[in-house]
Amino acid sequence: MSGRVSLAALAPNPAISALAHDRVLSLHHLMNIDNGNSKLVTAKLETGLVSDEQDRIIRQNDPEKSPGPRMLVYGFESGNVFRTRSDVVRDTVAQLVELVASEPTLYNRSSEPIHRDEYVRLLASASPIERHTSGVMFLFPAEYEYSHGVELICSGTPEGDRKIDDLRVDGLPDGLIELGFSAVEEFWKPWCFAMHENRIASVGFTARLGDHGAESGIVTVPDLRGRGFAAAAVSGWARHPDLQNRMRFYSTSNSNTSSQRVAERLGLSFIGTSFVIF
């Protein structure tokens, strides 16, 4: 049973209330995960999600308060972690739990849930599926160094303040507008710019921020991609003083090979996989 969610811990018990049973079904199960990994898993969940008292997902933990996934499975070396959104009905959660319990540990980088189609079918019976994605997750070392020759400008510094003032006066450059930015407030702090010939080439920003962890986001202007600016910006983000007491995560989809190459260039530690349904 190593690496799997225990069915025994999930079996209905008439002696407990429906609310308590819902809590059992929706908890992120840390079966066979040692204390060190338990802290890692908890930090990853709390960084990315806002949950209710029953540990069911309310929304994503980003500044825009985006809707959370209806279901997620994280695959770590020591086991799978499972959560559902608060609006997934109890009977559906129970069926999902039974399926998740028979999943192998989804720790390999190429892992895909064997019951993926069943998860989609169950959730689609209530409302249409928006999307489902698989991804990989990485962790920065506690003491992190990355050598590069790129000029960095970061938030919380005089240089960063001056750069923001300039952008307010001059407006955002076309490259950043093309990436979807419309105002300097959309650079989620802490952030770090990688510069090239006085241009912002890449923006490393805080996509998620929790009490114990932070998740990196990274974008690069199209004509400067593939030149190491993304790795430089993310490395500067990871070394930002405001993040030094937090675990720092980097996650990307299986299909985003360029983002995975950034993680490899930075020498990050692979910690697991993700599967989410919206």
Contacts in CASP RR format, 6 or more apart in sequence:
PFRMAT RR
TARGET T0000
AUTHOR 0000-0000-0000
METHOD contacts of the structure
MODEL  1
MSGRVSLAALAPNPAISALAHDRVLSLHHLMNIDNGNSKLVTAKLETGLV
SDEQDRIIRQNDPEKSPGPRMLVYGFESGNVFRTRSDVVRDTVAQLVELV
ASEPTLYNRSSEPIHRDEYVRLLASASPIERHTSGVMFLFPAEYEYSHGV
ELICSGTPEGDRKIDDLRVDGLPDGLIELGFSAVEEFWKPWCFAMHENRI
ASVGFTARLGDHGAESGIVTVPDLRGRGFAAAAVSGWARHPDLQNRMRFY
STSNSNTSSQRVAERLGLSFIGTSFVIF
1 31 0 8 1.000
1 32 0 8 1.000
2 32 0 8 1.000
2 79 0 8 1.000
2 105 0 8 1.000
3 31 0 8 1.000
3 32 0 8 1.000
3 78 0 8 1.000
3 79 0 8 1.000
3 80 0 8 1.000
3 105 0 8 1.000
4 31 0 8 1.000
4 32 0 8 1.000
4 79 0 8 1.000
4 80 0 8 1.000
4 101 0 8 1.000
4 102 0 8 1.000
4 103 0 8 1.000
4 104 0 8 1.000
4 105 0 8 1.000
5 29 0 8 1.000
5 31 0 8 1.000
5 79 0 8 1.000
5 80 0 8 1.000
5 82 0 8 1.000
5 97 0 8 1.000
5 100 0 8 1.000
5 101 0 8 1.000
5 103 0 8 1.000
6 29 0 8 1.000
6 31 0 8 1.000
6 101 0 8 1.000
7 98 0 8 1.000
7 101 0 8 1.000
9 24 0 8 1.000
9 29 0 8 1.000
9 31 0 8 1.000
10 24 0 8 1.000
10 25 0 8 1.000
10 97 0 8 1.000
10 98 0 8 1.000
10 101 0 8 1.000
12 21 0 8 1.000
12 94 0 8 1.000
13 21 0 8 1.000
16 24 0 8 1.000
18 90 0 8 1.000
19 54 0 8 1.000
21 90 0 8 1.000
22 54 0 8 1.000
22 56 0 8 1.000
22 90 0 8 1.000
22 93 0 8 1.000
23 54 0 8 1.000
23 55 0 8 1.000
25 84 0 8 1.000
25 90 0 8 1.000
25 93 0 8 1.000
25 94 0 8 1.000
25 97 0 8 1.000
26 54 0 8 1.000
26 55 0 8 1.000
26 56 0 8 1.000
26 83 0 8 1.000
26 84 0 8 1.000
26 93 0 8 1.000
27 54 0 8 1.000
27 55 0 8 1.000
28 41 0 8 1.000
28 42 0 8 1.000
28 45 0 8 1.000
28 55 0 8 1.000
28 81 0 8 1.000
28 82 0 8 1.000
28 83 0 8 1.000
29 80 0 8 1.000
29 81 0 8 1.000
29 82 0 8 1.000
30 37 0 8 1.000
30 38 0 8 1.000
30 41 0 8 1.000
30 42 0 8 1.000
30 81 0 8 1.000
31 79 0 8 1.000
32 78 0 8 1.000
32 79 0 8 1.000
33 41 0 8 1.000
33 76 0 8 1.000
33 78 0 8 1.000
33 79 0 8 1.000
34 78 0 8 1.000
37 76 0 8 1.000
37 77 0 8 1.000
37 78 0 8 1.000
39 212 0 8 1.000
40 76 0 8 1.000
40 139 0 8 1.000
40 247 0 8 1.000
40 271 0 8 1.000
41 74 0 8 1.000
41 76 0 8 1.000
41 81 0 8 1.000
42 212 0 8 1.000
43 212 0 8 1.000
43 213 0 8 1.000
43 246 0 8 1.000
43 247 0 8 1.000
44 74 0 8 1.000
44 137 0 8 1.000
44 213 0 8 1.000
44 247 0 8 1.000
44 249 0 8 1.000
44 271 0 8 1.000
45 51 0 8 1.000
45 74 0 8 1.000
45 81 0 8 1.000
45 83 0 8 1.000
46 61 0 8 1.000
46 210 0 8 1.000
46 211 0 8 1.000
46 212 0 8 1.000
46 213 0 8 1.000
47 61 0 8 1.000
47 208 0 8 1.000
47 209 0 8 1.000
47 210 0 8 1.000
47 212 0 8 1.000
47 213 0 8 1.000
47 214 0 8 1.000
47 215 0 8 1.000
47 246 0 8 1.000
47 247 0 8 1.000
47 249 0 8 1.000
48 60 0 8 1.000
48 61 0 8 1.000
48 62 0 8 1.000
48 208 0 8 1.000
48 210 0 8 1.000
48 215 0 8 1.000
49 57 0 8 1.000
49 58 0 8 1.000
49 59 0 8 1.000
49 60 0 8 1.000
49 61 0 8 1.000
49 68 0 8 1.000
49 83 0 8 1.000
50 57 0 8 1.000
50 58 0 8 1.000
50 59 0 8 1.000
50 60 0 8 1.000
50 61 0 8 1.000
51 57 0 8 1.000
51 58 0 8 1.000
51 83 0 8 1.000
52 58 0 8 1.000
52 86 0 8 1.000
54 86 0 8 1.000
55 83 0 8 1.000
56 83 0 8 1.000
56 84 0 8 1.000
56 85 0 8 1.000
56 86 0 8 1.000
56 88 0 8 1.000
57 68 0 8 1.000
57 69 0 8 1.000
57 70 0 8 1.000
57 72 0 8 1.000
57 83 0 8 1.000
57 84 0 8 1.000
57 85 0 8 1.000
57 86 0 8 1.000
58 68 0 8 1.000
58 85 0 8 1.000
58 86 0 8 1.000
59 65 0 8 1.000
59 66 0 8 1.000
59 67 0 8 1.000
59 68 0 8 1.000
60 66 0 8 1.000
60 67 0 8 1.000
60 68 0 8 1.000
60 69 0 8 1.000
60 208 0 8 1.000
61 208 0 8 1.000
61 209 0 8 1.000
61 210 0 8 1.000
62 188 0 8 1.000
62 207 0 8 1.000
62 208 0 8 1.000
63 188 0 8 1.000
67 278 0 8 1.000
68 85 0 8 1.000
68 278 0 8 1.000
69 85 0 8 1.000
69 276 0 8 1.000
69 277 0 8 1.000
69 278 0 8 1.000
70 84 0 8 1.000
70 85 0 8 1.000
70 87 0 8 1.000
70 88 0 8 1.000
70 123 0 8 1.000
70 277 0 8 1.000
70 278 0 8 1.000
71 82 0 8 1.000
71 83 0 8 1.000
71 84 0 8 1.000
71 85 0 8 1.000
71 88 0 8 1.000
71 96 0 8 1.000
71 119 0 8 1.000
71 123 0 8 1.000
71 276 0 8 1.000
71 277 0 8 1.000
72 82 0 8 1.000
72 83 0 8 1.000
72 274 0 8 1.000
72 275 0 8 1.000
72 276 0 8 1.000
72 277 0 8 1.000
73 80 0 8 1.000
73 81 0 8 1.000
73 82 0 8 1.000
73 100 0 8 1.000
73 103 0 8 1.000
73 106 0 8 1.000
73 113 0 8 1.000
73 274 0 8 1.000
73 275 0 8 1.000
73 276 0 8 1.000
74 80 0 8 1.000
74 81 0 8 1.000
74 106 0 8 1.000
74 137 0 8 1.000
74 272 0 8 1.000
74 273 0 8 1.000
74 274 0 8 1.000
75 81 0 8 1.000
75 105 0 8 1.000
75 106 0 8 1.000
75 107 0 8 1.000
75 111 0 8 1.000
75 272 0 8 1.000
75 273 0 8 1.000
75 274 0 8 1.000
76 105 0 8 1.000
76 107 0 8 1.000
76 271 0 8 1.000
76 272 0 8 1.000
77 105 0 8 1.000
77 107 0 8 1.000
77 271 0 8 1.000
77 272 0 8 1.000
78 105 0 8 1.000
79 105 0 8 1.000
79 107 0 8 1.000
80 100 0 8 1.000
80 103 0 8 1.000
80 105 0 8 1.000
80 106 0 8 1.000
82 96 0 8 1.000
82 97 0 8 1.000
82 100 0 8 1.000
84 92 0 8 1.000
84 93 0 8 1.000
84 96 0 8 1.000
88 96 0 8 1.000
88 123 0 8 1.000
88 126 0 8 1.000
89 126 0 8 1.000
92 122 0 8 1.000
92 123 0 8 1.000
92 125 0 8 1.000
92 126 0 8 1.000
95 122 0 8 1.000
96 119 0 8 1.000
96 122 0 8 1.000
99 115 0 8 1.000
99 118 0 8 1.000
99 119 0 8 1.000
100 115 0 8 1.000
102 114 0 8 1.000
102 115 0 8 1.000
103 113 0 8 1.000
103 114 0 8 1.000
103 115 0 8 1.000
104 111 0 8 1.000
104 114 0 8 1.000
105 111 0 8 1.000
106 112 0 8 1.000
106 113 0 8 1.000
106 272 0 8 1.000
106 273 0 8 1.000
106 275 0 8 1.000
107 272 0 8 1.000
107 273 0 8 1.000
108 273 0 8 1.000
109 136 0 8 1.000
109 270 0 8 1.000
109 272 0 8 1.000
109 273 0 8 1.000
110 254 0 8 1.000
111 134 0 8 1.000
111 273 0 8 1.000
112 134 0 8 1.000
112 275 0 8 1.000
113 119 0 8 1.000
113 275 0 8 1.000
116 132 0 8 1.000
116 275 0 8 1.000
119 132 0 8 1.000
119 277 0 8 1.000
120 129 0 8 1.000
120 132 0 8 1.000
120 277 0 8 1.000
123 129 0 8 1.000
123 277 0 8 1.000
129 277 0 8 1.000
129 278 0 8 1.000
130 278 0 8 1.000
131 277 0 8 1.000
131 278 0 8 1.000
132 275 0 8 1.000
132 276 0 8 1.000
132 277 0 8 1.000
132 278 0 8 1.000
133 253 0 8 1.000
133 254 0 8 1.000
133 274 0 8 1.000
133 275 0 8 1.000
133 276 0 8 1.000
134 253 0 8 1.000
134 254 0 8 1.000
134 273 0 8 1.000
134 274 0 8 1.000
134 275 0 8 1.000
135 251 0 8 1.000
135 252 0 8 1.000
135 253 0 8 1.000
135 254 0 8 1.000
135 273 0 8 1.000
135 274 0 8 1.000
135 275 0 8 1.000
136 251 0 8 1.000
136 252 0 8 1.000
136 254 0 8 1.000
136 260 0 8 1.000
136 263 0 8 1.000
136 270 0 8 1.000
136 272 0 8 1.000
136 273 0 8 1.000
136 274 0 8 1.000
137 249 0 8 1.000
137 250 0 8 1.000
137 251 0 8 1.000
137 270 0 8 1.000
137 271 0 8 1.000
137 272 0 8 1.000
137 273 0 8 1.000
137 274 0 8 1.000
138 249 0 8 1.000
138 250 0 8 1.000
138 251 0 8 1.000
138 263 0 8 1.000
138 268 0 8 1.000
138 269 0 8 1.000
138 270 0 8 1.000
138 271 0 8 1.000
139 247 0 8 1.000
139 248 0 8 1.000
139 249 0 8 1.000
139 250 0 8 1.000
139 268 0 8 1.000
139 269 0 8 1.000
139 271 0 8 1.000
140 238 0 8 1.000
140 247 0 8 1.000
140 248 0 8 1.000
140 249 0 8 1.000
140 250 0 8 1.000
140 266 0 8 1.000
140 268 0 8 1.000
140 269 0 8 1.000
141 269 0 8 1.000
144 235 0 8 1.000
144 238 0 8 1.000
144 239 0 8 1.000
144 248 0 8 1.000
146 231 0 8 1.000
146 232 0 8 1.000
146 235 0 8 1.000
146 236 0 8 1.000
146 238 0 8 1.000
146 266 0 8 1.000
146 267 0 8 1.000
148 228 0 8 1.000
148 231 0 8 1.000
148 232 0 8 1.000
148 235 0 8 1.000
149 232 0 8 1.000
150 194 0 8 1.000
150 195 0 8 1.000
150 196 0 8 1.000
150 201 0 8 1.000
150 228 0 8 1.000
150 229 0 8 1.000
150 232 0 8 1.000
150 233 0 8 1.000
151 194 0 8 1.000
151 195 0 8 1.000
151 196 0 8 1.000
152 192 0 8 1.000
152 193 0 8 1.000
152 194 0 8 1.000
152 195 0 8 1.000
152 232 0 8 1.000
152 233 0 8 1.000
152 236 0 8 1.000
153 159 0 8 1.000
153 160 0 8 1.000
153 163 0 8 1.000
153 192 0 8 1.000
153 193 0 8 1.000
153 195 0 8 1.000
154 160 0 8 1.000
154 190 0 8 1.000
154 191 0 8 1.000
154 192 0 8 1.000
154 193 0 8 1.000
154 236 0 8 1.000
154 237 0 8 1.000
154 240 0 8 1.000
155 187 0 8 1.000
155 189 0 8 1.000
155 190 0 8 1.000
155 191 0 8 1.000
155 192 0 8 1.000
155 240 0 8 1.000
156 189 0 8 1.000
156 190 0 8 1.000
156 242 0 8 1.000
160 193 0 8 1.000
163 193 0 8 1.000
164 184 0 8 1.000
164 187 0 8 1.000
167 184 0 8 1.000
168 184 0 8 1.000
172 181 0 8 1.000
172 182 0 8 1.000
172 183 0 8 1.000
172 184 0 8 1.000
173 199 0 8 1.000
173 200 0 8 1.000
173 221 0 8 1.000
175 221 0 8 1.000
175 222 0 8 1.000
176 200 0 8 1.000
176 203 0 8 1.000
176 221 0 8 1.000
178 221 0 8 1.000
178 222 0 8 1.000
179 203 0 8 1.000
179 219 0 8 1.000
179 221 0 8 1.000
180 186 0 8 1.000
181 187 0 8 1.000
181 203 0 8 1.000
187 203 0 8 1.000
187 205 0 8 1.000
188 205 0 8 1.000
188 206 0 8 1.000
188 207 0 8 1.000
188 209 0 8 1.000
189 205 0 8 1.000
189 206 0 8 1.000
189 242 0 8 1.000
190 205 0 8 1.000
190 206 0 8 1.000
190 237 0 8 1.000
190 240 0 8 1.000
190 242 0 8 1.000
190 243 0 8 1.000
191 203 0 8 1.000
191 204 0 8 1.000
191 205 0 8 1.000
191 206 0 8 1.000
191 237 0 8 1.000
192 203 0 8 1.000
192 204 0 8 1.000
192 205 0 8 1.000
192 233 0 8 1.000
192 234 0 8 1.000
192 236 0 8 1.000
192 237 0 8 1.000
192 240 0 8 1.000
193 200 0 8 1.000
193 201 0 8 1.000
193 202 0 8 1.000
193 203 0 8 1.000
193 204 0 8 1.000
193 233 0 8 1.000
194 200 0 8 1.000
194 201 0 8 1.000
194 202 0 8 1.000
194 203 0 8 1.000
194 204 0 8 1.000
194 228 0 8 1.000
194 229 0 8 1.000
194 230 0 8 1.000
194 232 0 8 1.000
194 233 0 8 1.000
195 201 0 8 1.000
196 224 0 8 1.000
196 227 0 8 1.000
196 229 0 8 1.000
199 221 0 8 1.000
199 224 0 8 1.000
200 221 0 8 1.000
201 220 0 8 1.000
201 221 0 8 1.000
201 224 0 8 1.000
201 227 0 8 1.000
201 229 0 8 1.000
201 233 0 8 1.000
202 218 0 8 1.000
202 219 0 8 1.000
202 220 0 8 1.000
202 221 0 8 1.000
202 224 0 8 1.000
202 228 0 8 1.000
202 229 0 8 1.000
202 230 0 8 1.000
202 232 0 8 1.000
202 233 0 8 1.000
202 234 0 8 1.000
203 218 0 8 1.000
203 219 0 8 1.000
203 220 0 8 1.000
203 233 0 8 1.000
204 216 0 8 1.000
204 217 0 8 1.000
204 218 0 8 1.000
204 219 0 8 1.000
204 230 0 8 1.000
204 233 0 8 1.000
204 234 0 8 1.000
204 236 0 8 1.000
204 237 0 8 1.000
205 216 0 8 1.000
205 217 0 8 1.000
205 218 0 8 1.000
205 219 0 8 1.000
205 237 0 8 1.000
206 214 0 8 1.000
206 215 0 8 1.000
206 216 0 8 1.000
206 217 0 8 1.000
206 237 0 8 1.000
206 243 0 8 1.000
207 215 0 8 1.000
207 216 0 8 1.000
207 217 0 8 1.000
208 214 0 8 1.000
208 215 0 8 1.000
208 249 0 8 1.000
209 215 0 8 1.000
210 246 0 8 1.000
211 246 0 8 1.000
212 246 0 8 1.000
212 247 0 8 1.000
213 243 0 8 1.000
213 246 0 8 1.000
213 247 0 8 1.000
213 248 0 8 1.000
213 249 0 8 1.000
214 243 0 8 1.000
214 246 0 8 1.000
214 247 0 8 1.000
214 248 0 8 1.000
214 249 0 8 1.000
215 248 0 8 1.000
215 249 0 8 1.000
215 250 0 8 1.000
215 251 0 8 1.000
216 234 0 8 1.000
216 237 0 8 1.000
216 238 0 8 1.000
216 248 0 8 1.000
216 249 0 8 1.000
216 250 0 8 1.000
217 234 0 8 1.000
217 237 0 8 1.000
217 250 0 8 1.000
218 230 0 8 1.000
218 233 0 8 1.000
218 234 0 8 1.000
218 237 0 8 1.000
218 259 0 8 1.000
218 262 0 8 1.000
220 226 0 8 1.000
220 229 0 8 1.000
220 230 0 8 1.000
220 233 0 8 1.000
225 258 0 8 1.000
226 258 0 8 1.000
228 265 0 8 1.000
230 259 0 8 1.000
230 262 0 8 1.000
231 262 0 8 1.000
231 265 0 8 1.000
231 266 0 8 1.000
234 250 0 8 1.000
234 262 0 8 1.000
234 266 0 8 1.000
235 266 0 8 1.000
237 243 0 8 1.000
237 248 0 8 1.000
238 248 0 8 1.000
250 262 0 8 1.000
250 263 0 8 1.000
250 266 0 8 1.000
250 268 0 8 1.000
251 274 0 8 1.000
252 259 0 8 1.000
252 260 0 8 1.000
252 263 0 8 1.000
253 259 0 8 1.000
263 270 0 8 1.000
END
